[in-house]
């Protein structure tokens, strides 16, 4: 029997290792806000970003914001953990519309270029709910 | 989610799920199937980071150990295991824990280790206290230790909680009971005399199947 998941709860900050730099030589910043179904920022989420050979982990701040230094090619896998999530959710951020998979709501996976960084908001619920994957 | 008996995301009894559980079905994308787990933090784990009692906290000293195995029962070696928990009074060393119980200046409440060649991990800590959490009237979390593991594939990533045997709060806890009854016991450690250290600490055994 595989061990089931439980929520990360609200008290992980400072308890888990953090590492918002995915690649030391990462040339782009990815930042965004995690929102709940009422459109409020989720200020107690943990966001993890994985690319081949690189990994980052960032707790959201009081404004629900997370931030990573990484590479913009061609995508990164993203996991979100939070109080109220009995199991983490998995999504993927793409940096170019040309790389998006042909699935419904795929636009929710596209990061927006803003100056020298990419903006990628995550909506756990609601009309703009992000696509989450069965992993 | 494979065949892991994870709880459903939308559980009305656990009120925080209401605005946070996604409503759309999860999408299958084959390219996730062979995605590897991240490798993380090994160089940041010290030899004694698995001893949460180094500062001399108050409470009942315990040993918690077990094996981490994959879905085929093979040991998961050299993988990071992170734990965090409340102190013996049921309070986390965390700024947003407002429970009216004392902080323990000698207890930070977190630890980490790397599994050995058999996939084994071991922590020395104190038994965490139960605490109220306002989910419903007179809601109390049973004593538990939070665990985070990476495994070897992305699908093995696991954040969960370990509970203690014989706790009368189990049947009142919507988080534990969100897991179907046949799988719930997988989250409850066993008291183990072989893990117990004579004249020193009770031992609990909890194996983790990624």
Boltz contact constraints between the chains, C-beta under 6 A:
constraints:
  - contact:
      token1: [A, 1]
      token2: [B, 186]
      max_distance: 6.0
  - contact:
      token1: [A, 2]
      token2: [B, 4]
      max_distance: 6.0
  - contact:
      token1: [A, 2]
      token2: [B, 209]
      max_distance: 6.0
  - contact:
      token1: [A, 3]
      token2: [B, 186]
      max_distance: 6.0
  - contact:
      token1: [A, 3]
      token2: [B, 208]
      max_distance: 6.0
  - contact:
      token1: [A, 3]
      token2: [B, 209]
      max_distance: 6.0
  - contact:
      token1: [A, 4]
      token2: [B, 5]
      max_distance: 6.0
  - contact:
      token1: [A, 4]
      token2: [B, 6]
      max_distance: 6.0
  - contact:
      token1: [A, 4]
      token2: [B, 179]
      max_distance: 6.0
  - contact:
      token1: [A, 4]
      token2: [B, 183]
      max_distance: 6.0
  - contact:
      token1: [A, 5]
      token2: [B, 6]
      max_distance: 6.0
  - contact:
      token1: [A, 5]
      token2: [B, 160]
      max_distance: 6.0
  - contact:
      token1: [A, 6]
      token2: [B, 160]
      max_distance: 6.0
  - contact:
      token1: [A, 6]
      token2: [B, 161]
      max_distance: 6.0
  - contact:
      token1: [A, 8]
      token2: [B, 159]
      max_distance: 6.0
  - contact:
      token1: [A, 11]
      token2: [B, 92]
      max_distance: 6.0
  - contact:
      token1: [A, 11]
      token2: [B, 94]
      max_distance: 6.0
  - contact:
      token1: [A, 11]
      token2: [B, 97]
      max_distance: 6.0
  - contact:
      token1: [A, 15]
      token2: [B, 84]
      max_distance: 6.0
  - contact:
      token1: [A, 15]
      token2: [B, 110]
      max_distance: 6.0
  - contact:
      token1: [A, 16]
      token2: [B, 82]
      max_distance: 6.0
  - contact:
      token1: [A, 17]
      token2: [B, 41]
      max_distance: 6.0
  - contact:
      token1: [A, 17]
      token2: [B, 44]
      max_distance: 6.0
  - contact:
      token1: [A, 36]
      token2: [B, 19]
      max_distance: 6.0
  - contact:
      token1: [A, 36]
      token2: [B, 20]
      max_distance: 6.0
  - contact:
      token1: [A, 37]
      token2: [B, 19]
      max_distance: 6.0
  - contact:
      token1: [A, 38]
      token2: [B, 19]
      max_distance: 6.0
  - contact:
      token1: [A, 50]
      token2: [B, 38]
      max_distance: 6.0
  - contact:
      token1: [A, 55]
      token2: [B, 38]
      max_distance: 6.0
  - contact:
      token1: [A, 55]
      token2: [B, 40]
      max_distance: 6.0
  - contact:
      token1: [A, 81]
      token2: [B, 159]
      max_distance: 6.0
  - contact:
      token1: [A, 83]
      token2: [B, 16]
      max_distance: 6.0
  - contact:
      token1: [A, 84]
      token2: [B, 16]
      max_distance: 6.0
  - contact:
      token1: [A, 84]
      token2: [B, 17]
      max_distance: 6.0
  - contact:
      token1: [A, 84]
      token2: [B, 20]
      max_distance: 6.0
  - contact:
      token1: [A, 85]
      token2: [B, 20]
      max_distance: 6.0
  - contact:
      token1: [A, 86]
      token2: [B, 7]
      max_distance: 6.0
  - contact:
      token1: [A, 86]
      token2: [B, 9]
      max_distance: 6.0
  - contact:
      token1: [A, 86]
      token2: [B, 178]
      max_distance: 6.0
  - contact:
      token1: [A, 87]
      token2: [B, 6]
      max_distance: 6.0
  - contact:
      token1: [A, 103]
      token2: [B, 27]
      max_distance: 6.0
  - contact:
      token1: [A, 124]
      token2: [B, 20]
      max_distance: 6.0
  - contact:
      token1: [A, 124]
      token2: [B, 22]
      max_distance: 6.0
  - contact:
      token1: [A, 125]
      token2: [B, 22]
      max_distance: 6.0
  - contact:
      token1: [A, 125]
      token2: [B, 23]
      max_distance: 6.0
  - contact:
      token1: [A, 129]
      token2: [B, 22]
      max_distance: 6.0
  - contact:
      token1: [A, 129]
      token2: [B, 24]
      max_distance: 6.0
  - contact:
      token1: [A, 131]
      token2: [B, 27]
      max_distance: 6.0
  - contact:
      token1: [A, 132]
      token2: [B, 22]
      max_distance: 6.0
  - contact:
      token1: [A, 132]
      token2: [B, 26]
      max_distance: 6.0
  - contact:
      token1: [A, 133]
      token2: [B, 26]
      max_distance: 6.0
  - contact:
      token1: [A, 133]
      token2: [B, 27]
      max_distance: 6.0
  - contact:
      token1: [A, 133]
      token2: [B, 29]
      max_distance: 6.0
  - contact:
      token1: [A, 133]
      token2: [B, 32]
      max_distance: 6.0
  - contact:
      token1: [A, 134]
      token2: [B, 26]
      max_distance: 6.0
  - contact:
      token1: [A, 134]
      token2: [B, 28]
      max_distance: 6.0
  - contact:
      token1: [A, 135]
      token2: [B, 32]
      max_distance: 6.0
  - contact:
      token1: [A, 135]
      token2: [B, 154]
      max_distance: 6.0
  - contact:
      token1: [A, 135]
      token2: [B, 155]
      max_distance: 6.0
